[in-house]
Structure formats: structure tokens, C-alpha cells
Amino acid sequence: MRFRLPRAAAMLVLLAAVLAVAADKPQTFTGKVSDAMCGAHHMMAGASDADCTRACVKQGSKYALVVGDNVYTLEGGDAAMLDKLAGQDATVQGTLKGKTITVASVAPAK
């Protein structure tokens, strides 16, 4: 007897394979540079978003990129440029794995 994989299951296997390959390809993200602890909602009273981001990173938080409702932790990249762009819109190129972007480049958003 021959085993037949249902068509829907075969399509799911194919989709998973395509997504696995696509996840390793560089992507471009545009959003606001923040930190992983605060995300989109800064908590430091009286401080600007940029100042709060810098203070949180100095305390050990990682830079993050807020894109819509998503907050992506940024790994690697040019720390001086991320510091300069804290609280501002930026374009980040890199590879996404889960909620972490491994940064290849970062620049001010156009």
C-alpha cells in the first residue's frame, strides 16, 4: 500500500521550506530607534525618547526598532549610528530571526 500525503499537508511542508529560506535573506525595516526595555512606550519621566533610549542602553538594554506594533531587538550594527538615531526614524537592513534583527546597516529614514 502506498502512503499519500494530503494536498494541504504537502502545501504546508512547502510553505515552511520557503519561509525557512526567506528568513535568512536580508530584509529592510523602517521604524523608530528605541530600546528593547521601553519599546514604543518610554518610561523615563521628563526625558525625550532619545534620552530615554540612550539611558536604557547605558543601563544594559539593547537597541530596538519599533515598526508599527512590533518591537525588534537589534543585534550588531553600528552602535554610534544607532546612538545618533535614538528616538528617530531609521532604515535597518538585516536578517530577521524571531523578534531579533541582525543588523547589516542602519541609516536615517528617507
C-alpha positions as CSV (number, residue, x, y, z in Angstrom):
1,M,0.0,0.0,0.0
2,R,1.3,3.4,-0.9
3,F,1.1,6.3,1.6
4,R,-0.3,9.6,0.1
5,L,0.3,12.9,1.8
6,P,-2.8,15.0,1.8
7,R,-2.5,18.0,-0.5
8,A,-2.9,20.5,2.4
9,A,-0.1,18.9,4.3
10,A,2.1,18.9,1.3
11,M,1.5,22.6,0.8
12,L,2.3,23.3,4.5
13,V,5.6,21.5,4.2
14,L,6.4,23.5,1.0
15,L,5.5,26.8,2.7
16,A,7.6,26.0,5.7
17,A,10.6,25.3,3.5
18,V,10.1,28.6,1.6
19,L,9.8,30.6,4.8
20,A,13.0,29.0,6.2
21,V,15.0,30.0,3.2
22,A,13.4,33.5,3.2
23,A,14.3,34.1,6.8
24,D,18.0,34.0,6.0
25,K,17.7,36.7,3.3
26,P,18.5,40.3,4.2
27,Q,15.4,42.5,4.6
28,T,14.7,46.2,5.0
29,F,12.8,47.6,8.0
30,T,11.9,51.2,8.7
31,G,10.8,52.3,12.1
32,K,11.8,54.3,15.2
33,V,15.1,53.5,17.0
34,S,14.3,52.7,20.7
35,D,15.5,50.3,23.3
36,A,14.3,46.7,24.0
37,M,13.1,47.5,27.5
38,C,10.9,50.5,26.7
39,G,9.9,49.6,23.1
40,A,7.3,52.1,21.9
41,H,6.5,53.5,25.3
42,H,9.3,55.3,27.1
43,M,9.0,55.4,30.9
44,M,11.6,58.0,31.9
45,A,9.7,61.0,33.2
46,G,10.6,64.3,31.6
47,A,13.1,62.8,29.2
48,S,12.8,62.7,25.4
49,D,12.5,59.4,23.6
50,A,16.1,59.8,22.5
51,D,17.4,60.5,26.0
52,C,15.4,57.6,27.5
53,T,16.7,55.2,24.8
54,R,20.3,56.3,25.5
55,A,19.9,55.9,29.2
56,C,18.3,52.5,28.9
57,V,21.1,51.3,26.6
58,K,23.7,52.6,29.0
59,Q,22.0,50.5,31.7
60,G,22.3,47.4,29.6
61,S,19.2,47.3,27.4
62,K,19.7,46.6,23.7
63,Y,18.7,48.9,20.9
64,A,15.4,48.1,19.2
65,L,13.4,49.1,16.2
66,V,9.7,49.9,16.6
67,V,7.9,49.0,13.4
68,G,4.1,49.5,13.8
69,D,3.1,47.3,16.7
70,N,6.3,45.2,16.5
71,V,9.4,45.8,18.6
72,Y,12.5,44.1,17.1
73,T,15.7,43.8,19.2
74,L,18.8,44.9,17.2
75,E,21.9,42.8,17.3
76,G,25.2,44.1,16.0
77,G,25.4,47.1,13.7
78,D,27.0,50.5,14.2
79,A,26.4,51.4,17.8
80,A,27.5,55.0,17.2
81,M,24.9,55.4,14.4
82,L,22.2,53.8,16.5
83,D,23.0,56.2,19.3
84,K,22.9,59.1,16.9
85,L,19.4,57.9,15.6
86,A,17.9,57.2,19.0
87,G,14.3,58.4,19.0
88,Q,14.3,59.0,15.3
89,D,13.1,57.1,12.2
90,A,15.7,54.8,10.7
91,T,16.0,52.2,7.9
92,V,17.7,49.0,9.0
93,Q,18.9,46.3,6.7
94,G,19.5,42.8,8.2
95,T,18.2,39.3,8.8
96,L,15.2,38.6,10.9
97,K,15.1,35.6,13.3
98,G,12.1,35.7,15.6
99,K,11.9,39.2,17.0
100,T,15.7,39.9,16.5
101,I,17.2,41.7,13.6
102,T,20.9,41.0,13.0
103,V,21.9,44.4,11.6
104,A,23.9,44.7,8.4
105,S,23.4,48.5,8.0
106,V,21.5,51.4,9.5
107,A,20.7,54.8,8.1
108,P,18.3,57.7,8.7
109,A,14.9,57.0,7.1
110,K,14.2,59.0,4.0
